[in-house]
Amino acid sequence: MIFSHILSGSILAGAGFGVFWHFFGRISLFNRLLWGFFLLTTSLAAIISVLLFAGNESLETLHHSMIVLSDTLGVVCVVTAVYALLNQRTLSLLTFIATILFGLFLFISLLLPDARVFTPIVPSMGILVLMLLAVFALLQRNKRGLWVVMAAMAMGLATKADAFRSVIHPTDFYHYATTLTLWFFGKAAQWRAGIR
């Protein structure tokens, strides 16, 4: 049992559900569902990690699969959702289905033994695309882009958790940085919805 991991994982899981509940209730259905896939896969991975660190070793494989799901389906969903958010678009059913299918395709592909080496590439590419979308939005004086830049930076920091090993355990750093990411995305959506 590792208490610090349980605490940081619980905070991340709670943040995912809380951000979704508080910030994404006023957007259109398909946009909200994409945000939900991103936030809730992240939260489910955190919940499973809490159970794993509490001593339930049998969840190791499920935990790994949920992380890959969050890093594939979740990332693809958030990229599409951010595009829609920054451009004030309501997503169609076709776009929603295409996004989900592409994310599931990546997930299944990265579960194959020969493709596992490519697992870190998907989140990195997602962060790059998010930064490009945000910078383009800022160039158009869209203030929502600033929150997306901060979220992408926090995502990038989370992937470099090992670099902070001398200060904090990488697992805890990843959980806290990801929690910040979710909150920054929520603030971007809050600004869009006109909530203050």
C-alpha positions as CSV (number, residue, x, y, z in Angstrom):
1,M,0.0,0.0,0.0
2,I,1.4,3.4,-1.1
3,F,-0.6,6.1,0.6
4,S,0.8,9.0,-1.5
5,H,-0.2,7.2,-4.7
6,I,-3.6,6.5,-3.4
7,L,-4.1,10.1,-2.4
8,S,-2.9,11.6,-5.7
9,G,-4.9,9.0,-7.7
10,S,-8.0,9.8,-5.7
11,I,-7.6,13.5,-6.3
12,L,-7.1,12.9,-10.1
13,A,-10.2,10.6,-10.2
14,G,-12.3,13.1,-8.3
15,A,-11.1,16.0,-10.5
16,G,-12.1,14.1,-13.7
17,F,-15.6,13.6,-12.5
18,G,-15.9,17.0,-10.9
19,V,-14.6,18.9,-13.9
20,F,-16.9,17.0,-16.2
21,W,-19.9,17.6,-13.9
22,H,-19.2,21.3,-13.3
23,F,-17.8,22.6,-16.6
24,F,-19.2,20.5,-19.4
25,G,-22.9,20.5,-18.7
26,R,-23.8,23.4,-21.0
27,I,-22.3,22.2,-24.2
28,S,-23.9,20.2,-27.0
29,L,-24.3,16.5,-26.7
30,F,-21.6,15.1,-29.0
31,N,-19.1,17.7,-27.8
32,R,-19.9,16.8,-24.2
33,L,-19.6,13.1,-24.9
34,L,-16.1,13.5,-26.4
35,W,-15.1,15.5,-23.3
36,G,-16.6,12.8,-21.2
37,F,-14.6,10.0,-22.9
38,F,-11.4,12.0,-22.2
39,L,-12.2,12.9,-18.6
40,L,-13.8,9.7,-17.6
41,T,-11.2,7.4,-19.1
42,T,-8.6,9.4,-17.2
43,S,-10.6,9.1,-14.0
44,L,-11.2,5.4,-14.4
45,A,-7.5,4.8,-14.9
46,A,-6.9,6.8,-11.7
47,I,-9.5,4.8,-9.8
48,I,-7.9,1.5,-10.9
49,S,-4.5,2.8,-9.9
50,V,-5.8,3.6,-6.5
51,L,-7.1,0.1,-6.1
52,L,-3.8,-1.3,-7.5
53,F,-1.7,0.8,-5.0
54,A,-4.0,-0.2,-2.2
55,G,-2.7,-3.8,-2.7
56,N,-4.9,-5.3,-5.4
57,E,-2.1,-6.6,-7.6
58,S,-4.5,-8.5,-9.9
59,L,-5.5,-5.2,-11.5
60,E,-2.0,-4.6,-13.1
61,T,-3.1,-5.6,-16.6
62,L,-6.4,-3.7,-16.4
63,H,-4.5,-0.7,-15.2
64,H,-2.1,-0.8,-18.1
65,S,-5.0,-1.2,-20.6
66,M,-6.9,1.8,-19.1
67,I,-3.8,3.9,-19.4
68,V,-3.4,3.0,-23.0
69,L,-7.2,3.7,-23.5
70,S,-6.8,7.1,-21.9
71,D,-3.7,7.8,-24.0
72,T,-5.4,6.8,-27.3
73,L,-9.2,7.2,-27.3
74,G,-9.0,9.9,-24.6
75,V,-6.4,11.9,-26.5
76,V,-8.1,11.6,-29.8
77,C,-11.4,12.7,-28.2
78,V,-9.8,15.7,-26.4
79,V,-8.1,16.9,-29.6
80,T,-11.4,16.9,-31.5
81,A,-13.3,18.4,-28.5
82,V,-10.7,21.2,-28.2
83,Y,-11.0,21.9,-32.0
84,A,-14.7,22.3,-31.6
85,L,-14.4,24.4,-28.4
86,L,-11.9,26.8,-29.9
87,N,-13.9,27.2,-33.2
88,Q,-17.3,27.2,-31.5
89,R,-18.4,24.2,-33.5
90,T,-21.2,21.8,-32.6
91,L,-20.0,18.3,-33.6
92,S,-22.1,16.1,-35.9
93,L,-22.9,12.5,-35.2
94,L,-20.6,11.5,-38.1
95,T,-17.6,13.4,-36.6
96,F,-18.3,11.9,-33.2
97,I,-18.4,8.3,-34.5
98,A,-15.3,8.9,-36.7
99,T,-13.4,10.2,-33.6
100,I,-14.5,7.3,-31.4
101,L,-13.6,4.7,-34.1
102,F,-10.2,6.2,-34.8
103,G,-9.5,6.3,-31.0
104,L,-10.5,2.7,-30.6
105,F,-8.4,1.7,-33.6
106,L,-5.4,3.3,-32.0
107,F,-6.2,1.6,-28.7
108,I,-6.5,-1.9,-30.2
109,S,-3.4,-1.3,-32.4
110,L,-1.3,-0.3,-29.4
111,L,-2.3,-3.4,-27.4
112,L,-0.6,-5.6,-30.0
113,P,2.9,-6.7,-28.8
114,D,4.7,-5.3,-31.9
115,A,3.1,-1.9,-31.6
116,R,3.6,-1.2,-27.9
117,V,6.8,0.7,-28.5
118,F,4.7,3.4,-30.2
119,T,2.5,3.9,-27.1
120,P,4.2,7.2,-26.0
121,I,3.9,8.7,-29.4
122,V,0.1,9.2,-29.4
123,P,-0.1,11.5,-26.3
124,S,3.0,13.4,-27.6
125,M,1.3,14.0,-31.0
126,G,-1.9,14.9,-29.2
127,I,-0.1,17.5,-27.1
128,L,1.6,19.0,-30.2
129,V,-1.8,19.2,-32.0
130,L,-3.4,20.8,-29.0
131,M,-0.6,23.4,-28.8
132,L,-0.9,24.2,-32.5
133,L,-4.7,24.6,-32.1
134,A,-4.3,26.8,-29.1
135,V,-1.6,29.0,-30.6
136,F,-3.7,29.5,-33.8
137,A,-6.6,30.5,-31.5
138,L,-4.5,33.0,-29.7
139,L,-3.3,34.5,-33.0
140,Q,-7.0,35.1,-33.6
141,R,-7.3,36.7,-30.2
142,N,-9.4,33.8,-28.9
143,K,-8.7,33.9,-25.1
144,R,-9.8,30.3,-24.7
145,G,-6.6,29.3,-26.4
146,L,-4.6,30.4,-23.3
147,W,-6.3,27.8,-21.1
148,V,-5.6,25.1,-23.7
149,V,-2.0,26.1,-23.9
150,M,-1.8,25.7,-20.1
151,A,-3.5,22.4,-20.3
152,A,-1.2,21.1,-23.0
153,M,1.8,22.3,-21.0
154,A,0.5,20.4,-17.9
155,M,0.0,17.3,-20.1
156,G,3.6,17.7,-21.4
157,L,4.9,18.0,-17.8
158,A,2.9,14.9,-16.8
159,T,4.7,12.9,-19.5
160,K,8.1,14.0,-18.0
161,A,7.3,12.9,-14.5
162,D,10.6,11.0,-14.1
163,A,12.5,14.3,-14.4
164,F,11.1,15.4,-11.1
165,R,12.0,12.2,-9.2
166,S,14.3,14.1,-6.8
167,V,11.3,16.3,-5.6
168,I,8.3,14.0,-5.8
169,H,7.5,10.4,-6.9
170,P,6.8,10.3,-10.6
171,T,3.4,8.6,-10.1
172,D,2.3,11.4,-7.8
173,F,3.7,14.1,-10.1
174,Y,1.8,12.5,-13.1
175,H,-1.4,12.5,-11.1
176,Y,-1.1,16.1,-9.9
177,A,0.0,17.4,-13.3
178,T,-2.9,15.6,-15.0
179,T,-5.3,17.0,-12.4
180,L,-4.2,20.5,-13.4
181,T,-4.6,19.6,-17.1
182,L,-8.3,18.6,-16.5
183,W,-8.9,21.8,-14.5
184,F,-7.4,24.0,-17.3
185,F,-9.6,22.3,-19.9
186,G,-12.6,22.9,-17.7
187,K,-11.7,26.6,-17.4
188,A,-11.5,26.8,-21.2
189,A,-15.0,25.4,-21.5
190,Q,-16.2,27.6,-18.7
191,W,-15.1,30.7,-20.5
192,R,-16.9,29.5,-23.6
193,A,-20.1,28.8,-21.7
194,G,-20.0,32.3,-20.3
195,I,-19.8,31.1,-16.7
196,R,-17.8,33.4,-14.4
